[in-house]
Amino acid sequence: ASYPEGWCAETTALGHYIMGGGGKIVEIAVIAERMAKCSPCGGCRQRLAEFCRPETKLYLCDNAGVAETVTMGDMLPYGFRGDILK
């Protein structure tokens, strides 16, 4: 859910990653203090997808560790790809 879409932790982390030199993201871990298996919102999925490959692993975590592992392709199968603009 996004009421309206805000500024999530993933967006901030991605901005720092890009400013630090960036490249393709190979793994992502997502954890929230009071939510088990927190996954990125739709807007964050799209932003992350532009720096990942479909096979990039996302680790959805809870306080005990990794609760589930999915791929970027699983999370956003029909995402817009920025490379088509080049």
Secondary structure as UniProt FT lines:
FT   HELIX           9..19
FT   TURN            20..21
FT   STRAND          25..30
FT   TURN            33..34
FT   TURN            36..37
FT   HELIX           42..49
FT   TURN            50..51
FT   STRAND          52..62
FT   TURN            63..64
FT   STRAND          65..71
FT   HELIX           72..75
FT   TURN            77..78
FT   HELIX           82..85
//
